[in-house]
């Protein structure tokens, strides 16, 4: 599949915007996937190719957070294993099934997620931490479920991870963001390999878009470190709103 220069510029511009958003609060897929659809990609090709570019950007953000010391590796390593298993299952499901019913499920989940965001007036507030074992036991199923979702559909993955890690597992925002990047990177790599094997990823275009994504993620992750809490909340609310509207329009056949 070939793209004209104009379409490639449009694609890369939107990928840059998505990468910046994704590195701060997740949800870059809300921009990534529509970008591929806009320039003429079929659904499965868009999903597969998106994983190539998305994982490149997520890798940069992961490195940045690891360098800053935000990743608790004793917890992250188990989350990675759970995400790998979940993503393997999710990717195979996405290759077999329509996402229609999954979108309906999301319309139930999204208001709940939005409630947590609106209820918590200070997303960066430190909750009373649980024991290391309890934190781990809560993070593992979260990583598995969201990893499966990421491979199956994708948009909002980082946002869901951060929300669940902070509100359910009581991780500090910095650590939740750092671990979410490792988990997201794992699900991206796992699903990408499966999509490539099944011929649904266009490597060349994915790599070009991926370079743009890496630059945007680097800028965004450094922005988070400077003023993270003030940026994350409004970005999350915006992402969830756009996501909900997008799904409703798709179900109504208007998008």
NORGIKA-V416641 format. One record per run of one state. SS is the DSSP state (a for helix, b for strand, c for the rest). FROM is the first residue (numbers start at 0). TO is the last residue. Records with the same first field share a line. If there is no record, write none. Layout:
# NORGIKA-V416641
SS = FROM-TO / FROM-TO
This chain:
# NORGIKA-V416641
c = 0-3 / 25-27 / 38-41 / 67-71 / 96-98 / 119-130 / 152-155 / 167-171 / 197-201 / 251-254
a = 4-24 / 28-37 / 42-66 / 72-95 / 99-118 / 131-151 / 156-166 / 172-196 / 202-250
